[in-house]
Amino acid sequence: MVDNARAEEALKRSQLSAQVTDLSTQVDRLMEQLRNGASGAAMVGKSSNSASDIPVGMGYDNGSGVSASTPPADGMQWVEPKDGIPTDASGRPVSGSNGNNATGFAFASTFDAVSDAGKTVNAATSAVQKTLSEAEKATDPVYTLPENATLVGSQAMTALLGRVPVDGKVTDPYPFKVMVGKDNLTANGIELPDVQGAIVSGTATGDWTLSCVRGAITSITFVFTDGTVRTVPSPNGQNGSGADQNGQGSDGNNSSIGWLSDDNGIPCISGTRKSNASTCLPTIAGLAAAGAAGDALAQNQNTTQTNGYGGVTSSLTGDAGQAVLGKAFSGGMHETVDWVKARYGQTFDAIYVPPGQKVALHITRQLAIDYEEKGRKVKYDFSLAGSGTGMD
């Protein structure tokens, strides 16, 4: 046994000696490669110093009498940046005598002034273009519809359908339109001789308790006698009157500028209640009852016991077929109820007022009615060539 141990130890020593010899050979080979690379870099430095003003890779290496430098064996060649400022680890510049302490480069920022100048020019150009655009859309103040103005005797063009709010919110309220004629404006003490008429738009909400509809006015479009149209508040918020005069804030056209009432001054117009609850609720109730019956049938086949530790144990003591049938019937009814609820997800209650209802408009914000010289018109003096000829 002693001889065997000595033989194994001698074998291990010979293996370690062979590994050390192999590692020494590899280290010598790497050192030789490093020495060859350093000598090549020195030759590259000499050749680059002789023509340091010529950029690398511009095609002038051979033409100037300078031999092209041969890259190292790994194909990598480092070129120091001409505008780089050597810096140490803390970012401070390093002088030439302390160049060995450099850990990075910092580059000049002389181009920032040019960039800032370009931004200034672009901003000035945008301001000039905006000014020119506003000049092209010059408007002349013509009339003012004062705050708290009332236009009685108007007629609703569309039906007033107001959804009843759910949790204080109305999802997708229905719009309405009211037409105001020239005679109506004059009868209410508002002299607008150059205005042919006006169209009022808004949204309606319902009140289930009072069975009536409330209307909120969002915009009014005036039509001048020459066909020019003007909408207040302006759809794009770029009217000449400004945002303050129209009562326009960040809400834009969604902000209410007035409300409706009936001829008697009641701010909620009476209507008829409409609801699909009578169709939805019985269907859901019947399906839910069927599902509960299936659950009861399945549970009737099981026995539930309470053990001494407070736990509950349920075991099948009845007919297994009846239990399976009850579970299947209950699961099917629950799935059907979910499907019906998804299809009846648009359930709502609403108040309906038929078209042609006489209403009064109450304006709550001052509206500036301006005339846009280059505004859109309902009709232009235009005709197609040969439009008078018919088909042969």
C-alpha positions as CSV (number, residue, x, y, z in Angstrom):
1,M,0.0,0.0,0.0
2,V,2.9,2.3,0.7
3,D,4.3,1.6,-2.7
4,N,1.0,2.4,-4.3
5,A,0.6,5.7,-2.5
6,R,4.1,6.7,-3.6
7,A,3.4,5.8,-7.2
8,E,0.2,7.9,-7.2
9,E,2.0,10.9,-5.6
10,A,4.8,10.7,-8.3
11,L,2.1,10.6,-11.0
12,K,0.4,13.7,-9.7
13,R,3.7,15.5,-9.5
14,S,4.6,14.7,-13.1
15,Q,1.1,15.9,-14.2
16,L,1.5,19.2,-12.3
17,S,5.0,19.7,-13.7
18,A,3.7,19.2,-17.3
19,Q,0.9,21.8,-16.6
20,V,3.4,24.3,-15.3
21,T,5.6,23.8,-18.4
22,D,2.6,24.3,-20.6
23,L,1.5,27.5,-18.9
24,S,5.1,28.9,-19.0
25,T,5.1,28.3,-22.8
26,Q,1.8,30.2,-23.2
27,V,3.0,33.1,-21.1
28,D,6.2,33.4,-23.2
29,R,4.1,33.4,-26.4
30,L,1.9,36.2,-25.1
31,M,4.8,38.3,-24.1
32,E,6.3,37.9,-27.5
33,Q,3.0,39.1,-29.1
34,L,2.9,42.1,-26.8
35,R,6.5,43.1,-27.7
36,N,5.7,42.8,-31.4
37,G,2.6,45.0,-30.9
38,A,4.5,47.7,-29.1
39,S,7.1,47.9,-31.8
40,G,4.4,48.2,-34.4
41,A,2.6,51.0,-32.5
42,A,5.9,52.9,-32.3
43,M,6.4,52.6,-36.1
44,V,2.8,53.9,-36.5
45,G,3.4,56.8,-34.2
46,K,6.5,57.8,-36.2
47,S,4.8,57.7,-39.5
48,S,1.8,59.6,-38.1
49,N,4.0,62.3,-36.6
50,S,5.7,63.0,-39.9
51,A,2.3,64.0,-41.4
52,S,0.2,64.7,-38.4
53,D,-1.9,67.4,-40.2
54,I,-3.3,64.8,-42.7
55,P,-6.5,63.1,-41.4
56,V,-6.4,59.3,-41.3
57,G,-8.2,57.5,-44.1
58,M,-8.6,60.5,-46.4
59,G,-6.6,58.9,-49.3
60,Y,-3.5,61.2,-48.9
61,D,-1.3,58.7,-47.1
62,N,0.5,57.4,-50.2
63,G,0.3,60.6,-52.2
64,S,2.3,62.6,-49.6
65,G,5.2,60.2,-49.5
66,V,4.2,58.8,-46.2
67,S,4.0,55.0,-46.2
68,A,0.7,53.6,-45.0
69,S,0.8,52.3,-41.5
70,T,0.3,48.6,-41.1
71,P,-2.3,47.8,-38.4
72,P,-1.4,45.3,-35.6
73,A,-2.2,41.7,-35.9
74,D,-5.6,42.1,-34.2
75,G,-6.7,44.7,-36.9
76,M,-7.3,47.5,-34.3
77,Q,-5.7,50.9,-34.6
78,W,-6.4,53.7,-32.1
79,V,-6.4,57.3,-33.3
80,E,-6.3,60.1,-30.7
81,P,-9.1,62.7,-31.3
82,K,-7.7,66.1,-32.4
83,D,-10.2,68.2,-30.4
84,G,-10.1,66.0,-27.3
85,I,-8.9,67.5,-24.0
86,P,-7.3,64.9,-21.7
87,T,-9.0,64.7,-18.3
88,D,-8.3,62.8,-15.1
89,A,-10.8,60.6,-13.2
90,S,-12.4,63.7,-11.7
91,G,-13.0,65.4,-15.0
92,R,-10.3,68.1,-14.7
93,P,-8.0,68.8,-17.7
94,V,-4.5,67.2,-17.6
95,S,-1.5,69.1,-18.9
96,G,1.1,67.6,-21.2
97,S,3.6,66.7,-18.5
98,N,0.9,64.7,-16.6
99,G,-0.5,63.0,-19.7
100,N,-0.1,59.6,-18.1
101,N,-2.8,60.4,-15.5
102,A,-5.4,61.0,-18.2
103,T,-8.4,58.6,-18.0
104,G,-10.6,60.2,-20.6
105,F,-11.4,63.1,-23.0
106,A,-13.6,66.2,-22.8
107,F,-14.6,67.8,-26.0
108,A,-15.1,71.5,-26.8
109,S,-18.7,72.9,-26.7
110,T,-18.1,75.7,-29.2
111,F,-20.9,74.4,-31.4
112,D,-23.5,75.1,-28.7
113,A,-23.6,78.7,-29.6
114,V,-24.5,77.9,-33.2
115,S,-27.2,75.5,-32.0
116,D,-28.7,78.1,-29.7
117,A,-28.7,80.6,-32.5
118,G,-30.5,78.1,-34.8
119,K,-33.2,77.6,-32.1
120,T,-33.6,81.3,-31.8
121,V,-34.1,81.7,-35.5
122,N,-36.6,78.8,-35.6
123,A,-38.6,80.4,-32.7
124,A,-38.6,83.8,-34.4
125,T,-39.8,82.2,-37.7
126,S,-42.6,80.4,-36.0
127,A,-43.7,83.6,-34.3
128,V,-43.7,85.4,-37.6
129,Q,-45.7,82.7,-39.3
130,K,-48.3,82.7,-36.4
131,T,-48.6,86.5,-36.7
132,L,-49.2,86.2,-40.5
133,S,-51.7,83.5,-39.9
134,E,-53.6,85.6,-37.4
135,A,-53.5,88.6,-39.8
136,E,-55.0,86.5,-42.6
137,K,-57.8,85.5,-40.2
138,A,-58.6,89.1,-39.2
139,T,-62.1,89.5,-37.8
140,D,-64.3,92.6,-37.4
141,P,-66.5,92.8,-34.2
142,V,-70.1,93.0,-35.3
143,Y,-72.5,92.0,-32.5
144,T,-72.3,90.9,-28.9
145,L,-74.8,88.4,-27.4
146,P,-74.8,89.6,-23.7
147,E,-74.7,87.3,-20.7
148,N,-78.1,86.3,-19.3
149,A,-79.8,87.0,-22.7
150,T,-83.0,85.0,-23.3
151,L,-84.3,83.8,-26.6
152,V,-87.9,82.7,-26.3
153,G,-90.1,81.1,-28.9
154,S,-87.4,78.9,-30.4
155,Q,-88.2,75.4,-31.8
156,A,-86.3,72.2,-31.3
157,M,-85.3,70.6,-34.6
158,T,-84.6,67.2,-33.0
159,A,-86.1,65.2,-30.2
160,L,-84.8,65.8,-26.7
161,L,-83.6,62.4,-25.4
162,G,-82.0,62.7,-22.0
163,R,-80.3,59.7,-20.4
164,V,-80.8,59.4,-16.7
165,P,-77.4,59.6,-14.9
166,V,-76.0,56.5,-13.3
167,D,-73.8,57.2,-10.2
168,G,-73.9,60.8,-11.2
169,K,-72.5,60.3,-14.7
170,V,-74.1,60.1,-18.1
171,T,-72.4,57.9,-20.7
172,D,-72.6,59.2,-24.3
173,P,-75.3,61.8,-23.9
174,Y,-77.6,62.4,-26.9
175,P,-77.2,65.8,-28.8
176,F,-80.0,68.1,-29.8
177,K,-80.4,71.1,-32.1
178,V,-82.6,74.2,-31.8
179,M,-83.3,76.6,-34.7
180,V,-83.5,80.4,-34.0
181,G,-84.8,82.5,-36.9
182,K,-84.2,86.2,-37.7
183,D,-87.6,87.2,-36.5
184,N,-87.0,85.4,-33.2
185,L,-83.8,87.4,-32.6
186,T,-85.6,90.7,-33.3
187,A,-88.6,89.8,-31.1
188,N,-86.3,89.2,-28.1
189,G,-84.8,92.7,-28.4
190,I,-81.6,91.6,-30.1
191,E,-81.2,93.6,-33.3
192,L,-79.0,91.5,-35.7
193,P,-80.0,92.8,-39.1
194,D,-77.1,91.1,-40.9
195,V,-77.7,87.7,-39.3
196,Q,-80.1,85.4,-41.2
197,G,-80.5,82.9,-38.4
198,A,-78.8,80.7,-35.9
199,I,-78.5,77.0,-35.1
200,V,-78.0,76.0,-31.4
201,S,-76.4,72.6,-30.4
202,G,-76.1,71.0,-27.1
203,T,-76.5,67.8,-25.1
204,A,-79.5,66.5,-23.0
205,T,-79.7,64.7,-19.7
206,G,-82.8,63.2,-18.0
207,D,-84.4,63.4,-14.6
208,W,-86.3,60.2,-13.7
209,T,-88.0,61.6,-10.7
210,L,-89.4,64.7,-12.4
211,S,-89.8,62.9,-15.8
212,C,-88.1,65.8,-17.6
213,V,-85.1,66.7,-19.8
214,R,-82.5,69.3,-19.1
215,G,-80.5,70.7,-22.0
216,A,-77.0,72.3,-22.0
217,I,-76.1,74.5,-24.9
218,T,-72.5,74.0,-26.2
219,S,-72.3,76.1,-29.4
220,I,-74.2,78.5,-31.6
221,T,-73.7,78.9,-35.4
222,F,-74.7,82.3,-36.9
223,V,-75.4,82.6,-40.6
224,F,-74.9,86.1,-42.1
225,T,-77.0,87.4,-45.0
226,D,-74.0,87.0,-47.4
227,G,-73.6,83.3,-46.5
228,T,-70.7,83.7,-44.1
229,V,-70.9,81.4,-41.1
230,R,-69.6,82.0,-37.6
231,T,-69.6,79.5,-34.7
232,V,-69.2,80.6,-31.1
233,P,-67.4,79.4,-29.2
234,S,-64.9,78.9,-32.0
235,P,-64.2,75.2,-32.7
236,N,-60.4,75.8,-32.8
237,G,-60.3,78.6,-30.2
238,Q,-58.8,81.1,-32.6
239,N,-61.5,83.6,-33.0
240,G,-60.7,87.3,-32.8
241,S,-62.7,87.8,-29.6
242,G,-60.3,85.7,-27.5
243,A,-61.0,83.0,-25.0
244,D,-62.2,85.2,-22.2
245,Q,-65.0,86.8,-24.1
246,N,-66.4,83.5,-25.1
247,G,-66.0,82.0,-21.7
248,Q,-63.7,79.5,-23.1
249,G,-61.3,77.8,-20.8
250,S,-59.4,74.6,-21.0
251,D,-62.6,72.7,-21.6
252,G,-63.1,74.0,-25.1
253,N,-66.4,73.3,-26.8
254,N,-67.5,70.9,-24.1
255,S,-68.1,73.9,-21.8
256,S,-71.7,74.9,-21.5
257,I,-72.7,78.4,-22.6
258,G,-76.4,78.2,-21.7
259,W,-79.4,76.0,-20.9
260,L,-83.0,75.3,-22.1
261,S,-86.4,75.8,-20.5
262,D,-89.9,75.5,-21.7
263,D,-92.1,78.4,-22.6
264,N,-93.2,78.7,-19.0
265,G,-89.6,79.1,-17.8
266,I,-89.3,75.6,-16.2
267,P,-85.6,74.6,-16.6
268,C,-86.6,70.9,-17.1
269,I,-88.8,70.1,-20.1
270,S,-91.5,67.4,-19.4
271,G,-91.3,64.2,-21.3
272,T,-92.1,60.5,-21.4
273,R,-90.1,57.9,-19.4
274,K,-88.4,55.3,-21.5
275,S,-86.6,52.2,-20.1
276,N,-85.6,48.7,-21.1
277,A,-85.5,47.5,-17.5
278,S,-88.9,45.7,-18.0
279,T,-87.2,43.4,-20.6
280,C,-83.8,43.0,-19.0
281,L,-84.7,42.3,-15.4
282,P,-87.3,39.4,-15.8
283,T,-84.8,37.6,-18.1
284,I,-82.0,37.9,-15.7
285,A,-84.2,37.0,-12.7
286,G,-85.5,33.8,-14.4
287,L,-82.0,32.6,-15.4
288,A,-80.7,33.3,-11.9
289,A,-83.5,31.4,-10.3
290,A,-82.8,28.4,-12.6
291,G,-79.1,28.5,-11.7
292,A,-80.0,28.6,-8.0
293,A,-82.3,25.5,-8.5
294,G,-79.4,23.7,-10.0
295,D,-77.1,24.5,-7.1
296,A,-79.8,23.3,-4.6
297,L,-80.2,20.0,-6.5
298,A,-76.4,19.4,-6.4
299,Q,-76.1,20.3,-2.7
300,N,-79.0,18.1,-1.8
301,Q,-76.9,15.1,-2.7
302,N,-74.1,16.0,-0.3
303,T,-73.9,15.9,3.5
304,T,-71.9,18.5,5.3
305,Q,-70.4,17.9,8.8
306,T,-68.4,20.0,11.2
307,N,-65.4,18.3,12.9
308,G,-64.0,19.1,16.3
309,Y,-61.3,21.4,14.9
310,G,-63.9,23.8,13.4
311,G,-63.5,22.5,9.9
312,V,-66.3,21.6,7.5
313,T,-66.3,18.3,5.6
314,S,-68.7,17.6,2.7
315,S,-69.2,14.2,1.3
316,L,-71.4,12.7,-1.4
317,T,-74.2,10.6,0.3
318,G,-76.9,10.8,-2.4
319,D,-77.3,10.1,-6.1
320,A,-74.1,11.0,-8.0
321,G,-76.0,11.4,-11.2
322,Q,-78.3,14.0,-9.6
323,A,-75.3,15.9,-8.2
324,V,-73.6,16.0,-11.6
325,L,-76.9,17.1,-13.3
326,G,-77.4,19.8,-10.8
327,K,-73.9,21.1,-11.2
328,A,-74.1,21.1,-15.0
329,F,-77.5,22.9,-15.0
330,S,-76.2,25.5,-12.5
331,G,-73.1,26.1,-14.5
332,G,-75.0,26.5,-17.7
333,M,-77.4,29.0,-16.2
334,H,-74.6,31.1,-14.7
335,E,-72.9,31.3,-18.1
336,T,-76.2,32.3,-19.7
337,V,-76.7,35.0,-17.1
338,D,-73.2,36.4,-17.8
339,W,-74.0,36.4,-21.6
340,V,-77.3,38.2,-21.1
341,K,-75.7,40.8,-18.8
342,A,-73.0,41.5,-21.4
343,R,-75.6,41.9,-24.2
344,Y,-77.8,44.1,-22.0
345,G,-74.9,46.2,-20.9
346,Q,-76.4,49.2,-22.6
347,T,-79.4,49.2,-20.2
348,F,-80.4,52.8,-19.4
349,D,-83.4,54.9,-18.5
350,A,-84.2,58.0,-20.5
351,I,-86.7,60.8,-20.8
352,Y,-88.1,61.5,-24.3
353,V,-89.4,64.8,-25.7
354,P,-90.7,64.7,-29.3
355,P,-89.3,67.1,-32.0
356,G,-90.9,70.5,-32.5
357,Q,-91.0,71.4,-28.8
358,K,-91.1,75.1,-28.1
359,V,-88.2,76.0,-25.9
360,A,-86.4,79.1,-24.6
361,L,-82.7,79.6,-24.7
362,H,-80.9,81.1,-21.7
363,I,-77.3,82.3,-22.5
364,T,-75.0,82.3,-19.4
365,R,-71.9,83.7,-21.1
366,Q,-71.1,86.7,-23.2
367,L,-70.6,85.7,-26.8
368,A,-68.8,87.9,-29.3
369,I,-70.3,87.6,-32.8
370,D,-67.5,88.6,-35.2
371,Y,-67.4,88.8,-39.0
372,E,-64.5,87.0,-40.5
373,E,-63.5,88.7,-43.8
374,K,-62.0,85.5,-45.2
375,G,-64.3,83.1,-43.4
376,R,-66.1,80.2,-44.9
377,K,-69.4,80.8,-46.7
378,V,-72.4,78.6,-47.3
379,K,-72.3,79.3,-51.0
380,Y,-69.7,80.8,-53.4
381,D,-70.2,82.3,-56.8
382,F,-69.0,79.2,-58.7
383,S,-70.3,77.2,-61.6
384,L,-68.9,74.3,-63.6
385,A,-68.3,74.9,-67.3
386,G,-71.0,73.3,-69.4
387,S,-73.2,72.6,-66.5
388,G,-76.2,73.9,-68.4
389,T,-76.1,71.0,-70.9
390,G,-77.7,67.8,-70.2
391,M,-77.1,64.2,-71.3
392,D,-77.6,63.4,-75.0
